[in-house]
Every structure is written in C-alpha cells, then in structure tokens.
Amino acid sequence: MQHIYRKIQADPRFHELEHKRGRFGWTLAVIVLANCFWYMGATAFFPDLAFARFWGEPIAEGGSTTWGIVIGFVQTVVFILLVGLYIYRANTEFDTLKDAIVADARRAAGE
Amino acid sequence: MSLNARLLALLIGAGLPLASLAETPAPERDLNTIAIGMFLVFVMISLGITFWAARRTRSTSDFLAAGGRISGFQNGLAITGDWVSSAALMGIAALIYSTGFDGLIYSVVPFGAWPLMMFLMADRLRNLGKYTIADIVSVRFSRIPMRTLISLSSLVFVVGYLIVQMVGAGTLISNLFGIDYTAAQVIIGILVLRSSASRRSFTSTGRWTASTRAQSATIHRA
C-alpha cells in the first residue's frame, strides 16, 4: 500500500491534478467569500452607501419585501450554479485524471 | 432582558435565560385541530423512517455514518433536513420575529458555508475514503486521544444545540396542545429517544447534526 502512495507521489500528473483542483477550488471559494462579505458587510456597517440604501427599498410600494432579499436569493442561486460548475468539472476532468493516476500506480506496483 | 440579549445568550450556549423565556405560561386557547393533525402526520412519517432504518441496521458499522453506504440523494436529504430544521425552524423564525422580514437576509450567508466545504474539502476527503471527521483526523494522528477530543467537542456542541431544539419543540408542543411546558418536554424527550433507537436514522432524518454537518457535506460530491 505504501508503495502505491509513493508511486502516486512521484507521478507528475498527480501534482498537476492537485495544482489545477486547488486553484479552481480556491477561485470559486474566493468568489463565494467575497459575495458574502460584500453583502453582509455593506448591510451591517455601511447602510448609508447608495447601493446599500437601494437594497433597503421595497420592491413594491408599501410592501415589506426589499431589494436586499431579492439580491440574497440571487446569491443563493449563484452559489448553487458555482457548485454545479465544480461538480461538472470534477466529475469529468479531475476524476478521469485521478482514475488514470491510480490505475498506473497500481500497475507499476504490480497489483 | 431584551430579545437580542436572549439570542446572544443562546448563541454562546447558555441555556438558562432561554429556559426562563419558555416558562412564560402558554395562553389558554382552543385546540387547533389542523395544526395538531399536521404535527401527528409529521411524527408518524419520522417514526416510519426510523423503523424503516432500524430494520436495515444490521451491524455495528451501520450505527455510524449509516455504514458508509449513503447515496448522494439520501445525503442531500439529510443535509436538507439539517438545514430546514435548524435554520428555518429556529433561526430564521426568530430573526424575522425580532428584526422584521429583512431578517431573512441573514440566512443567505450561512448558506455560503456549503459551497466552501465543497470546493476546498470534499474532494480530498472523498478520495481518502473516510466518512467521519474522527476517522479523517485519525489517519495522521494518534487515534485514541484524537477520537476522545473529537467526541468531547461534538458532545459539548450537541448539548448547546439540543437545549435550543428542546426549548423550541417544548414551547411548540405546549402551545399546540395547551399543556404544561414540563409535560411537553417529557413528550418531546420520549419522541426523540424513540427515533434515536436506530443511529442510522440520525443520518436519515438529519438529527445527528454536529458531526453529520461536516461529514455529510464531504461524503458524496455528486
């Protein structure tokens, strides 16, 4: 078993996979974090800014649902789409690469 | 004591101020048959899931993380159950009550935690082939102290969470049936114990929150 691990560690494609997946994952994570901090930060600390005041406005005259709620739900949808994007790329690209690396390492280790 | 202060006390895990909130006597009112009927249907469904899961529990490994054989769809249901019970029943209701309808926006950001776990952790843990945080940490570290530490921290976390759930459910029952708060707590206690007869059903119904939170997001990616 240890032998296979070493074979995988030595495979340049393994480091390529780690690098690609890490960069992709962190890019998406930064998008999510930026969205959260921008939205809640402006709501909590800068409610007087023009755009923050806009999402305090009700959608319809006299209604209680504000634009902020709409933006919040749009963000939720964006998060779901980002997860879908990640799953798509992981299932096609990353998993193919991973399976190839593991298969080669097994063969090299004689199992 | 203001409601915000109570919420704060709730957040830091002190259950006492909350208990005093629940001790305010439930106003006498007519029995709400529709609400009671829906409640009973819900209890029946969750007990049904419990018995169904208990029948499928055969070995000791089935008691933890459902034997590691949860499908992606089942796992999605478990996460949804977690989210709906804790966020929708407890958190968002209280936020809207205390801050108005705009309190709903607070529910957006916690949702961002799921994508983060997905992007940064899920793939690695899935490839590792382990199902619980304790198993994952034990790969690299000494098993017994690590498992002890994780068990203790989960229990501490669960106690804080349990107080909130029990107070919420007890208040709900005592208002719904017009019975004493203490009696309502006993009924809830019996129901929870009954449905935890099978640990597998914890994952099925999303009750085993503290540990499944992290583990369920990571078991299955698709």
Chai-1 contact restraints between the chains, C-beta under 6 A:
chainA,res_idxA,chainB,res_idxB,connection_type,confidence,min_distance_angstrom,max_distance_angstrom,comment,restraint_id
A,G25,B,F119,contact,1.0,0.0,6.0,A-B,restraint_1
A,G25,B,L120,contact,1.0,0.0,6.0,A-B,restraint_2
A,L28,B,F119,contact,1.0,0.0,6.0,A-B,restraint_3
A,A29,B,L116,contact,1.0,0.0,6.0,A-B,restraint_4
A,A29,B,F119,contact,1.0,0.0,6.0,A-B,restraint_5
A,A29,B,L120,contact,1.0,0.0,6.0,A-B,restraint_6
A,V32,B,G112,contact,1.0,0.0,6.0,A-B,restraint_7
A,V32,B,P115,contact,1.0,0.0,6.0,A-B,restraint_8
A,V32,B,L116,contact,1.0,0.0,6.0,A-B,restraint_9
A,C36,B,V109,contact,1.0,0.0,6.0,A-B,restraint_10
A,C36,B,G112,contact,1.0,0.0,6.0,A-B,restraint_11
A,M40,B,V109,contact,1.0,0.0,6.0,A-B,restraint_12
A,S64,B,F101,contact,1.0,0.0,6.0,A-B,restraint_13
A,G68,B,I105,contact,1.0,0.0,6.0,A-B,restraint_14
A,I69,B,L104,contact,1.0,0.0,6.0,A-B,restraint_15
A,G72,B,I105,contact,1.0,0.0,6.0,A-B,restraint_16
A,G72,B,V108,contact,1.0,0.0,6.0,A-B,restraint_17
A,Q75,B,V108,contact,1.0,0.0,6.0,A-B,restraint_18
A,T76,B,F111,contact,1.0,0.0,6.0,A-B,restraint_19
A,F79,B,P115,contact,1.0,0.0,6.0,A-B,restraint_20
A,L82,B,P115,contact,1.0,0.0,6.0,A-B,restraint_21
A,V83,B,P115,contact,1.0,0.0,6.0,A-B,restraint_22
A,V83,B,M118,contact,1.0,0.0,6.0,A-B,restraint_23
A,Y86,B,F119,contact,1.0,0.0,6.0,A-B,restraint_24
A,I87,B,A222,contact,1.0,0.0,6.0,A-B,restraint_25
A,N91,B,A222,contact,1.0,0.0,6.0,A-B,restraint_26
